[in-house]
Amino acid sequence: MYFNDQSLSERLKKFIKDNAKSRKHEGVFFNYLSGQVQLAKLFVSGLAGKLASRKSIDDSEVAVDVLFIHHVGLMRRLKRKRGIFSRLEQLRITYAEIDPHGSRDIARSGEMYGSSDESLMFQNFDLHAQYLIKRYQPKVVVTDSNGDLFSPFLKKRSAEMGCQVVHLPHSVITTESTKYRMMDYHYYLLYGASSLECLKELDAKFGECKVILAGSYLFDKDFSLPPAEESGYVLLLGMGPAMEDRQHYAQYYHSVLEWARLNPSIQLHVRLHPRSSGEYWVRAAAMLPNVVLRPQGELFIDSCRGAFMCITSYTNAVVDAALLGRPSLLVCGEDVVDYLQVESFYSPRAVSVEAISKSIERYREQLIDYQEKAERFAKFHVNTTNQSVETITKIIAELVAGKLPQIDCKLKGVY
């Protein structure tokens, strides 16, 4: 059943209620309560927006071709999207960057314009969308916050001015998160076929969009390495601190360390998660000469440069590794869900020291075969591989010029 006969506000209310999930407790009642709390917070923020003084729009503000709504500080610190920005500058396409705002932030900022017949719960979003379109007059708006309730209002108000909303997800889409149920954009630039498969399988989706398998803004032609050599090292892709602190996850590290102790002729390089303290591997490196810690802050491509394979319990970085021609092995039990289908493309997961040893030896002996598997794995998840930045920039440039890019399909939700 589709709800296009209902108002945007009514559709969103039902979407929130039906998809609410308590973070602390399980059960229908707690999920219902979570939805009511979320709606109550939106109501309070909407009321604050009604009482807030509106910020005037500076008439001297220069209009831009493209407006990027993302966490500006984070993007600049991590140098994300710099490839897109440099190419837009070469094409003389102007752009601006702003931070995303939640409903409460919008009320505080006063960045609202126009009028709205939406429910009080959502008026801040609607008025903020009008403010941004009026102030920047963009031809294209690019977003990257998954599950943002602001998206439908941005799409609605952009369409009135002939502007197109393009969404760039942070990563490969999996069933791990429910945020992907929000897909109300003009164009949804997915990483690849795996993301599209997952999105089609998700129920209770909101909105509709045109899908293009455009790849990721993280990968351009410079994201490549020469083929790996058998004499290289094994690269461990570390877990985040939340996983490291769990006893059964820590056991996977113990198994890998024991493998390293029994195989002194093969180096084990460890790339720590950015938020990990790394204490376990600092001690391990002090004990075993073949355990090496990669420098904190090192580029991923440099960590992979001398590796012939990667091992991990779980991380999206296995996709990055595959793009660089480095196959991956899961070292974990059945309690870890293989959302990225690593086993389907490479090899069954390993848990025991013996299984880890046999798997690594097989990868090394059949390296060419596993490099081919890595290529197929990469293509499955990132359709345009290391031409992604060029592809995404081309799509944005076409939209700025008023052209319609070629799409792969259209998707429509039930809300």
Secondary structure, DSSP 8 states (H G I E B T S, - for coil): ---TTS-HHHHHHHHHHHH---SS--SHHHHHHHHHHHHHHHHHHHHHHHHS------TT----SEEEES-HHHHHHHTTTHHHHHHHHHTT--EEEE----HHHHHHHT---S---S-TTTHHHHHHHHHHHHHH--SEEEE--TT-TTHHHHHHHHHHTT-EEEE--SS---TT-SGGGB--SSEEEESSHHHHHHHHH-SS-BSEEEEEE---TT--TTS------TTSEEEEE---HHHHTSHHHHHHHHHHHHHHHH-TTS-EEEE--TT---HHHHHHHHH-TTEEE--TT--HHHHHTTEEEEEESS-THHHHHHHTT--EEEB--TTS--TT-HHHHS---B-SHHHHHHHHHHHHHTHHHHHHHHHHHHHHH-TTGGGHHHHHHHHHHHHHTT-----SEEEE---
